[in-house]
Amino acid sequence: MNYYARHLKYILGWLIAGTRGGAMRARIIMALKDSPMNANQLANMLGVDYRTIRHHLEILEKNKIVTSAGDKYG
């Protein structure tokens, strides 16, 4: 396993299992797996507040797990 793969595995493990919001971040990643969505679409799909989704998207984007393209994340 190369350095990038090990680092990604560590970051994902910490973001999902090692933090309080990990379950929600896992749900967001799974929702984005099939197609890009914006925060409002994710909030409606997952049944949570828009601000909650924005918070978790910011964390995922900061850690380079998701990226934004226009108004959608993937």
C-alpha positions in Angstrom: 0.0 0.0 0.0 1.5 3.3 -1.0 1.7 6.4 1.2 -1.4 8.1 -0.3 -3.6 5.0 0.2 -2.3 4.6 3.9 -3.0 8.3 4.6 -6.5 8.1 3.0 -7.3 5.0 5.1 -6.2 6.8 8.2 -8.1 10.0 7.5 -11.3 8.0 6.6 -11.0 5.9 9.7 -10.6 9.0 11.9 -13.4 10.9 10.2 -15.9 8.0 10.3 -15.0 6.0 13.4 -12.9 8.3 15.5 -15.2 11.3 15.7 -18.7 12.1 17.0 -20.2 12.9 13.6 -18.7 9.9 11.9 -22.0 8.2 11.2 -23.4 11.2 9.5 -20.3 11.7 7.4 -20.5 8.0 6.3 -24.1 8.6 5.3 -23.1 11.6 3.2 -20.2 9.8 1.5 -22.5 6.9 0.6 -25.2 9.3 -0.7 -22.6 11.0 -2.9 -21.2 7.8 -4.2 -23.7 7.5 -7.0 -24.2 11.1 -8.1 -23.2 14.6 -7.1 -25.7 16.6 -4.9 -25.8 19.9 -3.3 -26.3 20.4 0.4 -30.0 21.0 0.2 -30.5 17.8 -1.8 -28.4 15.9 0.8 -30.4 17.4 3.7 -33.7 16.4 2.1 -32.5 12.9 1.2 -31.0 12.2 4.6 -33.7 13.9 6.6 -31.5 16.3 8.5 -31.0 20.1 8.8 -29.2 21.9 6.0 -26.7 23.4 8.5 -25.8 19.9 9.7 -25.0 18.8 6.2 -23.0 22.0 5.5 -20.9 21.4 8.7 -20.1 17.8 7.7 -19.4 18.8 4.0 -16.9 21.4 5.2 -15.1 18.8 7.3 -15.1 16.3 4.4 -13.9 18.9 1.9 -11.2 20.2 4.3 -9.9 16.6 4.5 -10.1 16.2 0.7 -12.7 13.4 0.9 -15.3 15.3 -1.2 -14.9 18.3 -3.6 -17.3 20.9 -4.7 -18.1 21.6 -8.4 -20.3 24.6 -8.7 -23.0 24.0 -6.1 -22.7 20.2 -6.0 -20.4 17.9 -4.1 -19.1 14.5 -5.1 
